[in-house]
Amino acid sequence: MKISYITIPLTVLLMAGCTDAETTSPPPDQTEQVLQQDDATTQKTDATKDADQQPEKTAGASTVKQSKDTKASTESKTTTTKDSFTGYKKILVDGGDLSGSRQANVVIDIGFGDRKYWAFTNEHGQLVRVIAKKIVLQNDATEGVTRDGRYYSDEAKVPGVERADLDEGHIIADSLGGVSNAYNITPQDSTLNRHGDQAYMEDVIRKAGGATNFEAQITYPDTSTMIPSAYQYTYTVRGNTVVDRFKNGNPDETNAALGLTKKKETKKETTAKSTPDTTKPEDVSRVDTDGNGQVTIQEAKDAGFAMPITEKHWLYQYMRDNDHDGMVGE
């Protein structure tokens, strides 16, 4: 009996332990499912974490990329600007400096006021290139200009301008916002500068209200002269790109040499051809019909001569100039 009492509690205790173990431990299938759920939860948590971090990463990548792009763009822009100045020393020269001398391999701003017009010289000190992103016309209402529309009273004395047939020609005119020092002046044919292609180009830009992407290229016959042989201008007006090329010479003579013009016979030349030389003596008896050695106004008219007869006319000596004014029949 004593042994039975001991066995029964032990059996009950073991059964209770087994029951607790089965309650807290899920079946194998459930365990696998929980593990899968845990994995899924872990994956979801990781994914959520990645997703939570992704915008920051993406934003960071975008920012970095944008920053790099911006930097690259800035560097590219800076490099482009620097590249255009590579090999040139940037200097400052007063816009009204009348000295005709230039330094070699330099670049300077020749725009009046806030304008940025860049001029370049070669190793010989020749002005070879001028560029401007935008041509801004002169504003005589806000800018101090002379009565004839000049920023300065005179232009730089570049060697060559002392020739009678050459002007102190602006690459970018006063009216287009250019200064008057030697880095914007070349000795230019007077007719070309005042009435030819140079004047025409400037007028086109003025009428268009300005221009963009302006570039002038200046060439020379040799390395010692400061007098250009030719010019080429490229610029954009009203959305149209224009290219002007012309020689530094009298356009009328240049066109004639190229056979582009035909000399027109003037009225004066036509009259001269149809009218006999009045200074060449003729047989007076043809006019002096009564043979008295004196030619009257009527006789001269009848012979086909127009009045008045001046003292240079060969008939004058045979006629009477009563008022001695050098003319008969006025």
Buried (B, 14 or more C-beta within 10 A) or exposed (E): EEEEEEEEEEEEEEEEEEEEEEEEEEEEEEEEEEEEEEEEEEEEEEEEEEEEEEEEEEEEEEEEEEEEEEEEEEEEEEEEEEEBEEEBEEEEBEBBBBEBEBEEEBBBBBBBBEBEBBBBBBEBBBBBBBBBEBBBBBEEEEEEBEEEEBBBEEBBBBBBBEEEEBBBBBBBBBBBBBBBBBBBBBBBBBBBBEEBBBBEBBEBBBEBEBBEBBEBBBEBEEEEBBBBEBBEBBBBBEEEEBEBEBBBBBBBEBEEEEEEEEEEEEEEEEEEEEEEEBEEEEEBEEBBEEEEEEBBBEBBBEBEBEEBBBEEBBBBEBBEBEEEEEBBBE
